[in-house]
Amino acid sequence: MTSADPSSAVHVRGLSKSYGQLRAVRDLDLDVGFGEIFAILGPNGAGKSTTIEILEGHRKRDSGHVRVLGEDPGTAGRTWRAKIGIVLQEASDFGMLTVSETAHMFAKCYQNVRGPAEVLRLVGLDSVSGSKVRTLSGGQRRRLDVALGIIGNPDLLFLDEPTTGFDPEARRQFWDLIRLLAGDGTTILLTTHYLEEAATLADRVAVIAGGNVVAVDSPAKLTEYVSTAATVRWMEGDQIHVEDTDHPTDLIRRHSENGAELAQLTVSRPTLEDAYLQLVGLA
């Protein structure tokens, strides 16, 4: 049996899971270092949710070696579960309870807790702590979900599509919160469909397609899976010119030497979206 890497919060080798004839996860390997913000990208049906549920201990695997915080999530007990936080896609709704009452209720489930008042301040809900949960906006409910996920002071936080439905301002405020948690030492594993979110937050990104990891790297280096060439576009008169080159400055200088006006000149590099689409076979 493969031994767990002591430098990894998550260590997976050969993970497989099938549902009847459907192989959702196929011999998947994955490592997430302590203190990382690690993002998993992939199209619907790629195996993301199944993988995460196995790591959380909520779904049994068919085969493979899995260690999360040094233990097998399939058999780990309450002490291990107290070390992880989970924020699901669905917003929380606790009926007539106030925000503060909800936080205090969850705090009673843990031994090593952050103070409810501290947690609500951390997620920006201290001003509405006396409000009923049902009166919160969607963004505020999402912040409450995070508060409940971190109130047990977890070593590892799972975030499943954390900013779905957020407007741009709320999404960026949420990103600031994630950076704050990571700066406090929490390892964060998130799934997202927002490529900008992964590019902005993640130290590393895993792209999953067909139940397997097809690439793992930093967001910047993943773009090299497509090409390092820049695309230069400009107009001369009524004609549009497009050229790919590893040396855009030289190309622009060369075309400008004869005094030509390069109107509407743009220089662009491959993006994480370009790399993602190619890696999952959509480009």
C-alpha positions as CSV (number, residue, x, y, z in Angstrom):
1,M,0.0,0.0,0.0
2,T,1.2,3.5,-0.8
3,S,2.2,5.5,2.2
4,A,0.7,9.0,2.7
5,D,2.8,12.0,1.9
6,P,3.2,13.8,5.3
7,S,3.5,17.1,3.4
8,S,0.1,16.6,1.8
9,A,-3.3,17.5,3.3
10,V,-4.9,15.3,0.6
11,H,-3.1,12.3,-0.9
12,V,-4.9,10.1,-3.5
13,R,-3.6,7.3,-5.7
14,G,-5.6,5.2,-8.1
15,L,-9.0,6.3,-6.9
16,S,-11.8,4.7,-8.8
17,K,-15.6,4.8,-8.5
18,S,-18.3,3.4,-10.8
19,Y,-22.1,3.6,-10.8
20,G,-23.2,0.5,-12.7
21,Q,-21.6,0.7,-16.2
22,L,-20.6,4.4,-15.6
23,R,-17.0,4.9,-14.5
24,A,-17.3,8.2,-12.8
25,V,-13.7,8.3,-11.5
26,R,-10.8,6.3,-13.1
27,D,-7.5,5.7,-11.4
28,L,-7.3,9.3,-10.2
29,D,-4.2,10.7,-8.5
30,L,-4.2,13.9,-6.5
31,D,-2.1,15.8,-3.9
32,V,-3.0,19.0,-2.1
33,G,-0.4,20.5,0.1
34,F,-1.0,21.9,3.6
35,G,-1.9,25.6,3.4
36,E,-2.8,25.6,-0.4
37,I,-5.8,27.0,-2.1
38,F,-6.4,24.2,-4.6
39,A,-9.1,24.4,-7.3
40,I,-10.6,21.5,-9.2
41,L,-12.1,22.4,-12.6
42,G,-14.0,20.1,-15.0
43,P,-17.2,19.9,-17.0
44,N,-20.4,18.5,-15.6
45,G,-20.0,14.7,-15.3
46,A,-16.2,14.8,-15.2
47,G,-16.1,13.2,-11.7
48,K,-15.5,16.3,-9.6
49,S,-18.4,15.8,-7.2
50,T,-17.8,12.1,-6.7
51,T,-14.1,12.8,-6.0
52,I,-14.9,15.5,-3.4
53,E,-17.6,13.4,-1.7
54,I,-15.1,10.5,-1.3
55,L,-12.5,12.9,0.2
56,E,-15.2,14.2,2.6
57,G,-16.0,10.7,3.7
58,H,-19.6,10.9,2.3
59,R,-19.2,8.3,-0.4
60,K,-17.4,4.9,-0.6
61,R,-14.8,4.3,-3.2
62,D,-14.4,1.1,-5.3
63,S,-10.6,1.1,-5.1
64,G,-7.6,3.3,-4.5
65,H,-5.6,4.8,-1.7
66,V,-7.0,7.9,-0.1
67,R,-5.6,9.9,2.9
68,V,-7.1,13.2,4.0
69,L,-5.3,14.9,6.9
70,G,-3.4,11.6,7.4
71,E,-6.5,9.3,7.7
72,D,-8.7,7.3,5.4
73,P,-12.0,9.3,5.1
74,G,-13.9,6.1,4.6
75,T,-13.2,4.9,8.1
76,A,-12.1,8.0,10.0
77,G,-14.0,8.9,13.2
78,R,-15.4,12.1,14.8
79,T,-12.0,13.5,15.8
80,W,-11.0,13.5,12.1
81,R,-14.4,15.0,11.0
82,A,-13.9,17.8,13.5
83,K,-10.8,18.8,11.5
84,I,-12.7,19.4,8.2
85,G,-15.2,22.0,7.2
86,I,-17.7,21.6,4.3
87,V,-19.6,24.3,2.5
88,L,-22.1,22.7,0.1
89,Q,-23.7,24.3,-2.9
90,E,-27.1,24.8,-1.3
91,A,-27.6,27.8,1.0
92,S,-28.5,27.1,4.6
93,D,-31.9,27.8,5.9
94,F,-32.6,27.4,9.6
95,G,-36.2,28.7,9.7
96,M,-36.9,31.1,12.5
97,L,-33.4,31.0,14.1
98,T,-31.3,34.2,14.0
99,V,-27.8,34.3,12.5
100,S,-26.3,34.4,16.0
101,E,-28.5,31.5,17.2
102,T,-27.5,29.4,14.2
103,A,-23.8,30.0,14.8
104,H,-24.1,29.2,18.5
105,M,-26.0,26.0,17.7
106,F,-23.2,24.8,15.4
107,A,-20.5,25.8,17.8
108,K,-21.9,23.3,20.3
109,C,-21.0,20.5,17.9
110,Y,-17.2,21.1,18.2
111,Q,-14.6,21.2,20.9
112,N,-12.0,23.4,19.2
113,V,-14.2,26.3,18.1
114,R,-13.9,29.8,16.9
115,G,-16.2,32.1,18.9
116,P,-19.5,32.6,17.1
117,A,-19.2,36.4,17.3
118,E,-15.6,36.2,15.9
119,V,-16.8,34.0,13.0
120,L,-19.7,36.2,12.1
121,R,-17.4,39.2,12.1
122,L,-14.9,37.4,10.0
123,V,-17.5,36.7,7.3
124,G,-19.1,40.1,7.5
125,L,-22.3,39.1,9.2
126,D,-21.9,40.8,12.6
127,S,-24.2,43.6,11.7
128,V,-27.1,41.2,11.0
129,S,-26.4,38.7,13.8
130,G,-29.8,39.3,15.2
131,S,-31.7,38.9,11.9
132,K,-33.6,35.7,11.0
133,V,-31.8,33.5,8.6
134,R,-34.8,33.5,6.3
135,T,-34.4,37.3,5.8
136,L,-30.8,37.2,4.6
137,S,-29.9,37.9,0.9
138,G,-28.4,35.1,-1.1
139,G,-24.9,36.5,-0.6
140,Q,-25.4,36.8,3.1
141,R,-26.7,33.2,3.3
142,R,-23.6,32.0,1.5
143,R,-21.4,33.8,4.0
144,L,-23.4,32.1,6.8
145,D,-22.6,28.8,5.1
146,V,-18.9,29.6,5.3
147,A,-19.2,30.7,8.9
148,L,-20.7,27.4,9.8
149,G,-18.0,25.6,7.8
150,I,-15.2,27.3,9.7
151,I,-16.7,27.6,13.1
152,G,-15.0,24.3,14.1
153,N,-11.6,25.8,13.2
154,P,-11.0,23.2,10.5
155,D,-7.6,22.4,9.1
156,L,-9.2,21.7,5.7
157,L,-12.1,23.5,4.1
158,F,-14.1,22.1,1.2
159,L,-15.9,24.7,-0.9
160,D,-18.3,23.4,-3.5
161,E,-19.1,26.0,-6.1
162,P,-18.9,28.7,-3.4
163,T,-19.9,31.8,-5.4
164,T,-22.6,30.4,-7.7
165,G,-25.3,33.1,-8.0
166,F,-23.1,35.9,-6.7
167,D,-23.0,39.3,-8.4
168,P,-19.4,40.5,-9.3
169,E,-19.0,42.7,-6.1
170,A,-20.2,39.9,-3.8
171,R,-17.9,37.4,-5.5
172,R,-14.8,39.6,-5.0
173,Q,-15.7,40.2,-1.4
174,F,-16.0,36.4,-1.0
175,W,-12.5,36.0,-2.6
176,D,-11.1,38.4,0.0
177,L,-12.6,36.1,2.7
178,I,-11.0,33.0,1.2
179,R,-7.6,34.7,1.0
180,L,-8.0,35.7,4.7
181,L,-8.8,32.1,5.7
182,A,-5.8,30.8,3.7
183,G,-3.6,33.4,5.3
184,D,-4.7,32.0,8.6
185,G,-3.4,28.6,7.7
186,T,-6.5,26.8,6.5
187,T,-6.1,24.4,3.5
188,I,-8.8,25.1,1.0
189,L,-10.1,22.8,-1.7
190,L,-12.7,24.3,-4.0
191,T,-14.6,23.3,-7.1
192,T,-15.8,26.0,-9.3
193,H,-17.1,26.7,-12.8
194,Y,-15.7,30.2,-12.8
195,L,-12.3,30.1,-14.4
196,E,-11.6,33.6,-13.3
197,E,-12.2,32.5,-9.7
198,A,-9.6,29.7,-10.1
199,A,-7.1,31.9,-11.8
200,T,-7.5,34.6,-9.1
201,L,-7.5,32.4,-5.9
202,A,-5.8,29.1,-6.5
203,D,-2.1,28.3,-5.9
204,R,-2.7,25.2,-8.1
205,V,-5.5,23.9,-10.3
206,A,-6.4,20.4,-11.3
207,V,-8.4,19.9,-14.5
208,I,-10.5,16.7,-14.4
209,A,-12.0,15.2,-17.5
210,G,-13.5,11.7,-18.0
211,G,-13.0,10.8,-14.4
212,N,-9.2,11.5,-14.3
213,V,-6.8,14.4,-13.7
214,V,-5.5,15.6,-17.1
215,A,-3.4,18.4,-15.8
216,V,-2.2,19.9,-12.5
217,D,-0.3,23.2,-12.3
218,S,-0.4,26.8,-11.3
219,P,-3.0,28.9,-13.2
220,A,-0.2,30.7,-15.0
221,K,1.6,27.6,-16.1
222,L,-1.5,25.8,-17.2
223,T,-1.8,28.3,-20.0
224,E,1.5,26.8,-21.4
225,Y,-0.5,23.6,-22.1
226,V,-2.0,25.5,-25.0
227,S,0.9,27.6,-26.3
228,T,3.2,30.3,-25.1
229,A,2.8,32.3,-28.3
230,A,1.1,35.7,-28.2
231,T,-1.6,36.7,-30.7
232,V,-1.0,40.1,-32.3
233,R,-4.0,41.7,-34.1
234,W,-4.0,45.0,-36.0
235,M,-5.5,46.8,-38.9
236,E,-3.7,48.4,-41.9
237,G,-6.3,50.3,-43.9
238,D,-9.3,48.1,-44.1
239,Q,-7.5,44.8,-43.7
240,I,-7.3,42.9,-40.4
241,H,-4.0,41.1,-39.7
242,V,-3.6,38.3,-37.1
243,E,-0.2,36.6,-36.3
244,D,0.9,34.2,-33.6
245,T,4.4,34.7,-32.3
246,D,6.7,34.1,-29.4
247,H,8.3,37.6,-30.0
248,P,5.4,40.1,-30.3
249,T,7.7,43.1,-29.8
250,D,9.9,42.2,-32.7
251,L,6.9,41.5,-34.9
252,I,5.4,44.9,-34.1
253,R,8.7,46.7,-34.6
254,R,9.2,45.0,-38.0
255,H,5.8,46.0,-39.3
256,S,6.2,49.5,-38.0
257,E,9.6,50.1,-39.6
258,N,8.1,51.3,-42.9
259,G,6.0,53.9,-41.1
260,A,2.7,51.9,-41.3
261,E,0.0,52.8,-38.8
262,L,-1.0,49.6,-36.9
263,A,-4.5,50.6,-35.9
264,Q,-6.4,48.8,-33.2
265,L,-3.3,47.0,-32.1
266,T,-3.8,44.3,-29.5
267,V,-1.5,41.6,-28.0
268,S,-3.0,38.7,-26.1
269,R,-1.7,35.6,-24.5
270,P,-3.4,32.3,-24.0
271,T,-5.7,32.3,-20.9
272,L,-6.7,29.7,-18.4
273,E,-9.9,29.4,-20.3
274,D,-8.0,28.5,-23.5
275,A,-6.0,25.8,-21.6
276,Y,-9.1,24.5,-19.9
277,L,-11.1,24.1,-23.1
278,Q,-8.3,22.3,-24.8
279,L,-7.6,20.0,-21.8
280,V,-11.2,18.9,-21.5
281,G,-11.5,18.4,-25.3
282,L,-13.9,21.3,-26.0
283,A,-11.5,23.3,-28.2
